[in-house]
């Protein structure tokens, strides 16, 4: 990996981490009047995520514009899908029936996410190569892990 990529990655990760930390700190202190609205923080995080992904994929300007449009739709679809299942998969079961329902809701959600990925793969492949799509999925997985790690670190404090 060349130094330019390393520098971009470090800058992004530092900015990404700062955004996450600021978000968590603002959530802990509701009296903070200077915090941006929740939606604005999500937009900023989303923008940083797209910038990072497109930089890592080394997309041309034309590819970037088309990729962003598809990615925004993909991301919105994922959020809507998760929110439609959120209560069922976050349920803390108090009996066997609820535990069973939670387990099968998780399976259903996973299948719907897989179906969504498959359908958007065709859209992404109209703009990027199969190698870039493979790289995109790896980047997406890496970013998800980092977000989860930050959440867990914050919860432990």
FISEPA-864636 format. One record per residue (C-alpha): x, y, z. Coordinates in steps of 0.25 Angstrom, whole numbers, plus 5000, padded with zeros to 4 digits. Each point is the difference from the previous one (the first is absolute). Example, Ala and Ser with C-alpha at 12.3 -4.5 7.8 and 13.67 -1.06 7.14 Angstrom:
504949825031/500650144998/
***
This chain:
500050005000/500650134996/500250125010/498950084993/499049895003/500549995014/499950155003/498550004994/499649885008/500650065013/499450144998/498649934997/500149915012/500450125009/498950084995/499049885000/500449975015/499850155004/498750004994/499649885007/500550055013/499450134999/498649934997/500249915012/500450125009/498850084995/499149895003/500549995014/499850155003/498650044995/500350145005/501050034990/499450114991/501150014990/499849864995/499549984985/498749934998/500049855000/499750004985/501250094997/500949915008/499549884992/500250084987/501450035004/500449865003/499349954987/500850104992/501349965007/499749864997/499750024985/501350084999/500849895006/499449894992/500150084987/501450035003/500449865003/499349954987/500850114992/498750044993/500050104988/499250125002/498949944991/500049875007/500050075014/498750084996/499349874995/500549925012/499550105010/498650004994/499949855001/500750005014/499150105006/498849914995/500749885005/500350065014/498550065001/499549864997/500849935010/499650105011/498549994996/500249855001/500750005013/499050095006/498849914996/500649895008/500750085011/499049975011/500049854997/501549984999/500350095012/499049935009/500549955013/499249875001/499349965013/499549864996/500349894989/499050054990/500650145000/501449954999/499549914988/499350124993/501350085002/500849894994/499149994988/499950154998/501550005000/500049904989/499050074992/500750135001/501349944996/499349944987/499450134997/501450075001/500649894991/498950024990/500250155000/501549994998/499849904988/499050104994/500950125002/501249924995/499550014986/499850155001/501450025006/500649914988/499450104990/501050105006/501149935006/500849874997/499849875007/501450025006/499550135005/498749955005/500849895008/500950105006/498850095003/499349885008/501449995008/500050145003/498650015005/500249885009/501350065006/499250135002/498949935007/501049935009/500750135004/498650075003/499649885009/501450005007/499850155003/498649975005/500549895009/501250085005/499050125004/499049905007/501149955008/500550135005/
***
